[in-house]
Amino acid sequence: MNNITNTFKFTSIALVIAASLSGCSQVQSNSTTTSQTEEKALTSQDAQVFLDDVAKEMTALGVSGARAAWIYSNFITEDTASLAAEADQKSTEAGVRFAMQAAKFDNVDVNPTQRRQLNILKQSLVLPAPQDSKKSAELAQIGAELGSIYGKGSYTTKTGEKLSLGDMTSIMSTSRDYDELLEMWQGWREISPSMKPLYARQAELANEGAKGLGYKDLGAMWRSNYDMPADDFANELDRLWGQVKPLYDDLHCYVRSELGKEYGEDKVPQDQPIPAHLLGNMWAQSWGNIYDVVAPDNADPGYDVTKQLAVHDYDEIQMVKGAEKFFTSLGFDALPETFWTRSLFTKPEDRDVICHASAWDLDAKDDLRIKMCIQKTGEEFSVIHHELGHNFYQRAYKDQPVYFQNSANDGFHEAIGDTIALSVTPKYLKEIGLIDTIPDESKDIGLLMKMALDKVAFIPFGLMVDQWRWKVYSGEITPENYNTAWWELREKYQGVAAPVEREQSAFDPGAKYHVPGGVPYSRYFLAHIQQFEFHRALCEIAGNTDPIHRCSIYNNKDAGKALNTMLEMGSSQPWQQAYKVLTGNEQMDATAILDYFAPLQTWLKDKNQGKQCGF
Ligand SMILES: [Zn+2]
């Protein structure tokens, strides 16, 4: 699953749109305001006055912004949309001023905590505006326009049916008709050619803003968010990808051959990248929806959590209570009473809401909530565990200064939610009485395959989106080459190709929400790497002796304590320190993914024997 994480509310316009298009999101109440600093020589004391002032205002205004967003998401009307947009606008404007003012302390001798807080203010803008009110208004206008083109995007089929992205997403996931899939794939991409000039101008303006803040370009600014030099971060991602690639190649080879059987090798040539419309997802970014096409024989685990939930009479609240118990079993305090009275658990019948799962922290104290339209399925039971992972993280760091009430780096929040979901194993389901027996290990291949289609398949996509943007921002990719460079990267990293030749006017990156939405993407790559390492570390602490894909940390207080130690640090330290607390290492290590999927990789290698692999 692909998720959105919001850090400061400066990016919350994007969040509101994103929440309706993506998996889950976590929201917190930080907000912004204005402050004044003198133009004359600044001191560390001035920095402290500035930072204290900003922190106070953030806390004071945070709640109202979060409430506006909450009400909008729970009662969608013109009025609530307008109030939410107003609140967003306010915090975006304040964010611009903060970043500018923080940059004035660049050459002032301040203490390390002050420097960290100033950097957080500087880097909290995703698309920094130039210091020119006309240009900053233009940048805001472009952002709104891109968001609106995407948000209103639809396609009218050859038979005259008007489809939303939601409709098309569901066809992409279930249809096995080559031509129908192709029509959906091409149809959705008709929304984006008009974005191209806007996107080019946005890149130009935001680059100017980033330079004004002292960065080489916007890509360098984004890469500076990770407590290491920008270039080192790029190299680090390449290194991690190098670790995962052999596993990805095995999965790619097997999936391609199964698709060749399904659609014919004329449609899926076995020595070429896979046509992008056949992988069950509009962007070919995760492939879990085609599990039925590639499922191993005899891999049925012999139970169905959805059915078991029904057998045991679980309603939506009991599902959430069950997930809460996972956390209390680790030693975390139970959720506050207000969580139960203020959250949205089921789809209301009388009004429109944004159903996509999200986790909220409205007051940076105890007002935690989730917003979901829970379906009584096994998959949703995992999603609830994931969402509560956000909530428990938010609560763990609530005593940090407002600047540090955040994910250690922007991958951590999603990684934590997913880490918890990795513990929703057959063993755990048996312990809580949902299933009677744990299937034997021969059945694990099916579960691992499903997981790999979602998680391993995603990793190169998670990497290439920002590879493309970094090159756009550095000028290496120019507007004339936007689309060809996009497909070069998709072929290089994913081994996935456009199913038809793309027209000169095409702007396929624009058909992926995070590009027009201006949401950085490396965080999803990181989250996919980190969650397996967190899981492996927690299982080790728990004294697990099973293969790690069978491990659940349920009921283990030692694992809970170690997890909490990392969570409560928030972003107060460089993320490497938080990482070390749990994993013992300051550097990420993708071998945990290889460990997790080891039985599957062995199985894939066997199945791939004699096949032509590679792309
Ligand atoms: Zn999430």
Residues whose N, C-alpha, C, O or C-beta is under 5 A from the ligand:
A	BS01	ZN	N3 C24 S25 E414 G417
